Amino acid sequence: MAISEGPTIESWVAGTTFSSTDVYMFVTADSEGHVVMAADGSTNLWPVGVLYGYTQTTTTESEAVPVATFGVAKVKAPASTLSAGDVIACSSLGMIGALSSDNVAVGIIKYGSSGAANRIMSVQLWKFGQKTVNPA
């Protein structure tokens, strides 16, 4: 069971329509400062946080969404072998990804281990915007 422990939640203007399946995935800022899904196929993403809600309308740029930017937050993971203690990055799917050289380290898994796709894990989010090379 994944838990949240006092994550810092900020309001960001949605740059796209988010659905319930987008919750607990990484988001990034677009050129206008609105949040969009971080799932763009890139392996070197700079997320601003984790989406903690979804839009109620289909009109973009007219609604704010909650984004966890620091603290222990729930984050969705793909099918993988990640587990507690692993330093993670944002994957090209907008989920938890393994840290590799020249990635942006976004946190460390606090509770849980991945397995099946879309499993929710507890991640200690680090202050975003720090580029870290894999220490291994």
C-alpha positions as CSV (number, residue, x, y, z in Angstrom):
1,M,0.0,0.0,0.0
2,A,1.4,3.4,-1.0
3,I,1.1,6.4,1.3
4,S,1.6,10.1,1.2
5,E,3.3,11.9,4.1
6,G,2.6,15.6,4.0
7,P,3.5,16.4,0.4
8,T,3.8,20.0,-0.6
9,I,0.8,20.6,-3.0
10,E,0.9,23.5,-5.4
11,S,-1.7,24.7,-7.9
12,W,-0.7,24.8,-11.5
13,V,-2.7,25.8,-14.5
14,A,-3.5,22.7,-16.6
15,G,-2.1,22.9,-20.1
16,T,-4.0,19.8,-21.2
17,T,-7.0,17.8,-20.1
18,F,-6.0,15.3,-17.4
19,S,-8.0,12.2,-16.6
20,S,-8.1,10.0,-13.6
21,T,-5.5,7.6,-15.2
22,D,-3.0,10.5,-15.2
23,V,-3.1,10.9,-11.4
24,Y,0.2,10.1,-9.6
25,M,2.2,10.6,-12.8
26,F,5.0,13.2,-13.4
27,V,4.1,16.5,-15.0
28,T,6.4,19.1,-16.6
29,A,5.9,22.8,-17.5
30,D,5.2,23.8,-21.1
31,S,6.5,27.0,-22.6
32,E,3.6,29.0,-21.1
33,G,4.2,27.6,-17.6
34,H,1.2,25.3,-17.7
35,V,1.6,21.6,-16.6
36,V,1.4,18.8,-19.1
37,M,2.2,15.1,-18.9
38,A,5.9,14.3,-18.8
39,A,5.3,11.3,-21.0
40,D,6.9,12.6,-24.2
41,G,9.2,9.8,-25.0
42,S,12.2,11.7,-23.7
43,T,14.5,10.0,-21.2
44,N,15.9,13.2,-19.7
45,L,12.8,15.0,-18.4
46,W,12.7,17.9,-15.9
47,P,9.4,17.3,-14.1
48,V,7.9,20.0,-11.8
49,G,6.1,17.4,-9.6
50,V,3.5,14.7,-9.5
51,L,-0.2,15.2,-10.6
52,Y,-2.5,14.8,-7.6
53,G,-5.8,15.5,-9.2
54,Y,-7.4,15.8,-12.7
55,T,-9.4,18.3,-14.7
56,Q,-13.1,18.5,-14.4
57,T,-13.6,20.2,-17.8
58,T,-12.2,19.6,-21.3
59,T,-11.2,23.3,-21.7
60,T,-7.4,23.6,-21.2
61,E,-5.7,26.6,-19.5
62,S,-8.9,27.4,-17.5
63,E,-8.4,25.1,-14.6
64,A,-5.8,24.6,-11.9
65,V,-4.7,21.1,-10.8
66,P,-2.9,20.0,-7.6
67,V,0.7,19.0,-8.1
68,A,2.9,17.5,-5.4
69,T,6.3,19.1,-5.5
70,F,8.1,17.9,-2.4
71,G,7.6,15.4,0.5
72,V,6.5,11.8,0.3
73,A,4.1,11.4,-2.6
74,K,2.4,8.5,-4.4
75,V,3.8,7.9,-7.9
76,K,2.9,5.4,-10.5
77,A,5.4,2.9,-11.7
78,P,5.7,0.8,-14.9
79,A,6.4,-2.9,-14.8
80,S,9.9,-3.1,-13.4
81,T,12.2,-4.3,-10.6
82,L,12.5,-1.0,-8.7
83,S,12.2,-1.1,-4.9
84,A,12.6,0.9,-1.7
85,G,16.0,2.7,-1.5
86,D,16.3,3.2,-5.3
87,V,17.1,6.7,-6.5
88,I,14.7,7.3,-9.4
89,A,14.2,9.6,-12.4
90,C,11.1,10.3,-14.5
91,S,10.7,7.7,-17.2
92,S,9.6,8.4,-20.8
93,L,6.2,7.3,-19.7
94,G,5.9,9.9,-17.0
95,M,6.2,7.3,-14.3
96,I,9.0,6.2,-12.0
97,G,12.1,5.3,-13.9
98,A,15.5,3.9,-13.2
99,L,18.3,6.5,-12.8
100,S,20.9,6.4,-15.5
101,S,23.8,8.7,-16.4
102,D,22.8,12.2,-17.3
103,N,19.2,11.8,-15.9
104,V,17.5,14.1,-13.5
105,A,17.2,12.5,-10.1
106,V,13.7,13.3,-8.7
107,G,13.6,11.3,-5.5
108,I,14.1,8.0,-3.8
109,I,11.5,5.2,-3.3
110,K,10.5,5.2,0.4
111,Y,8.0,2.3,0.5
112,G,7.1,-0.5,-1.8
113,S,8.5,-2.3,-4.8
114,S,7.3,-2.3,-8.3
115,G,6.1,-5.3,-10.2
116,A,3.0,-5.1,-12.4
117,A,2.5,-2.0,-14.5
118,N,0.7,1.0,-12.8
119,R,1.6,0.0,-9.3
120,I,1.6,3.0,-6.9
121,M,4.7,3.5,-4.8
122,S,5.7,6.0,-2.1
123,V,8.5,8.3,-3.2
124,Q,10.4,11.0,-1.2
125,L,10.4,13.8,-3.8
126,W,13.5,15.9,-3.9
127,K,13.6,19.5,-4.7
128,F,13.1,19.6,-8.5
129,G,15.6,21.1,-10.8
130,Q,18.7,19.4,-9.7
131,K,20.5,17.5,-12.4
132,T,22.4,14.5,-11.0
133,V,24.5,11.9,-12.8
134,N,24.0,8.3,-11.6
135,P,26.4,7.9,-8.6
136,A,26.9,4.2,-9.4
